[in-house]
Amino acid sequence: MTQAPPKPQPPAPDTGRKIRTVIWILIGVVVAAGVIWYAVFTATKPTPGPASAPVDGGQLVREDSHRITTPATEKAQLVEFLDFECESCRAAYPLVEELKKEYGDRITFVHRYFPLPGHRNSGTAALAVEAAAQQGKYEQMVAKMFETQAEWGEKQDSQAALFRSYAQELSLDMTRYDTDVADEKTKERIRKDVDDGTALGVTGTPTFFLDGKKLTLNTEEQFRQLLDDAAK
């Protein structure tokens, strides 16, 4: 008796991370790139319009702003207002890191905090990151926040204990960490970024300013072209 051939097994469901990896490998496909970047840059932002001129009333970069790159000869500044609980910020993070490596010798990349009120733990995350920054571990804590966002994002209970465990993993001085998280100066540091961003017209994240102009980004190609032009 002839046996029926075995039924093919359906492919295992892929994860969002794997999907994004495949898509970025195929980023040359214009349609795919456009879809991704529309989601990344408009999910938490108002209706896009043309790049705007600098807005009076806020300071785009302050002396204590976190400069991620320090080129010997600066051609331009790219300032990002971000929220560690924002999914669009997490989605944009790998590309921004890639662009930092490509243009960091000519463009100063600057981070500003902008925790959104609708995110229960975004302010707490910013406090943890700033406390880590006081011990020279700003970028390491930023990376940790985005790598683990799926574990703590959108939760309504405080994730302060989890963030403290991240500080321990980074071998921070925990007594100093606890002090800095509770310090009013740390909170004021974050409030200052939020106040500046609000005055500059920031309403969602990520929001980028290139040489003082707020950007509306739709594709990776467009982003790269803007940086290319600014870095000449």
ABEGO torsion letter per residue (X at the ends): XBBBBBBBBBBBBBBAAAAAAAAAAAAABAAAAAAAAAAAAAAABBBBBBBBBBBBGBBABBAABBBABBBABBABBBBBBBBAABAAAAAAAAAAAAAAAAAAAABBBBBBBBBBAABAAAAAAAAAAAAAAAAGAAAAAAAAAAAAAAAABGBABBAAAAAAAAAAAAGBBAAAAAAAAABAAAAAAAAAAAAAAAAAGBABOBBBBBGGBBBBBABAAAAAAAAAAAAX
